[in-house]
Amino acid sequence: MSMGVFWFRRDLRLADNPLLAKAANECDRLLPLYIDDPGEGTEWAEGAASRWWLQHSLASLNRELNRRGTRLSVRRGRPSEVLPKLVQTLGAERVYWNCRYEPQALVAERNTLAALRLLGCRGESGRASLLTIPESSGKPDGTPYRVFTAFWRARQRAGLDLDVRPAPARLPPPPHLPDEVIDLPLPGQWSDKFSAHWEPGERPAERRLQQFIEDGLGVYPGCRDFPARAGTSRLSPHLHFGEIGPRQIVAAVQAWAAESGQESAAESFLRQLGWREFAHHLLYHFPETPNRPLDLRFERFRWASDYGKSLTAWRRAETGFPIIDAGLRELWETGWMHNRVRLITASFLTKNLLVPWQEGAHWFWDTLLDADLANNTLGWQWVAGCGADAAPWFRIFNPVVQAERFDPQGDYVRRWLPALRRLEGKKAHQPWKSDCSRTNYPPPMVDLKTTRERALLRFRKLPKRG
Ligand code: FAD
């Protein structure tokens, strides 16, 4: 009788999980396991919104496992301690898992592998969360790509592996273990409202993809920048937790493109998945970047020295600029923010308020349901101008111009800011020009022109690129 453990990580799905299928073939008994490693004391331990998603996603995974004759076991602690103990108790010969690329997760994986080896147990890790393999995604000369277009072109030339397998119909029964029921602590009442907007789990992820392909993909290029429309897939939290894999998405999108002939819409969407690949490539090759700028000149940049009040106003959606406050409200209410608005809010924080990008990245980390160390780091560094392929630092989004362009009727800001409901059309973007007593909305916290010039002056003081 061969005994194995399948360690679920950010691959909380049964379909397109080749190593799970392999484990099911090789083992007579298989323990499906999740290890809750809250990483206490570590800076990038899961944020509050992520914990909400995780809890529901694990419950959903357990239901899927139950349908296949088994169940999820959840333990708490360091994987390098939990797994060897379990392996010894069960007499397991093999442990399977899929790789994660966050620096701490890589360390956890290495330590676990070493601890298993000491016990003579085989650890096998697979690659299910990305289309590319960061370990071998460098340039021909071995150095990592720092420009997205070159990176993505090379990946496309190399061809993407699209061998997508369905979920196994049955899984081996679990071993007999003394039951240990662990509930993950939920982050309190704030997160209760997320269920009105989201349904975590593998089946909901597949439904969302199908719905997006049917209703949204054809118009994606024209709609994706308009936050008032449901113009993007909203797959990001499902993708982050691995409830759906990128191969499944690419295969479904390509099948749709072949049938509909809408190659360019498909291409525009797949390019966004390409950014996700690029973000993971960067995080793998530059593991210090969640905290340090990739462009080291920015370590000397003079951020505002006393930014506490500015940061609080931004977090509380009290900046007095409707597009920014609406975005931060959307984030607080739903655990998600539209990409265009992420760009505008991040630009305002780092450039008009001169608050270090790491502060914004931490707030997103705690409040986003799709908080993802690779994508979040890339997003913040891109906006701040200090990352790979970053926006030039002199590009400072004007929140009013951006709002008028991407929310031309003001629908988005009125949706999230009830105080502005009576201001029609574009007027909602500049409430200070209307009779303020009608709005009960704060005045702008800074002057856009002066703060823009202050930022440009500081950027000019950076040493020239070597
Ligand atoms: P779609 O437009 O439908 O795109 C499909 C998928 O492609 C997304 O689900 C996502 O996985 C990927 N993707 C799209 N845009 C990007 C991008 N710019 N970079 C990397 N991957 C991308 N995304 C996260 O998943 N987690 C984060 O923590 C995160 N933080 C961000 C912070 C900032 C400051 C910025 C500017 C962007 C951030 N993004 C992050 C990227 C992007 O905003 C979200 O991926 C996107 O809004 C998710 O919505 P969607 O699934 O509808 O996207």
Residues whose N, C-alpha, C, O or C-beta is under 5 A from the ligand:
A	BS01	FAD	T232 S233 R234 L235 S236 L239 Q272 L273 W275 R276 A279 M337 H338 N339 R342 L343 A346 D370 A371 D372 N375 N376 G379 W380
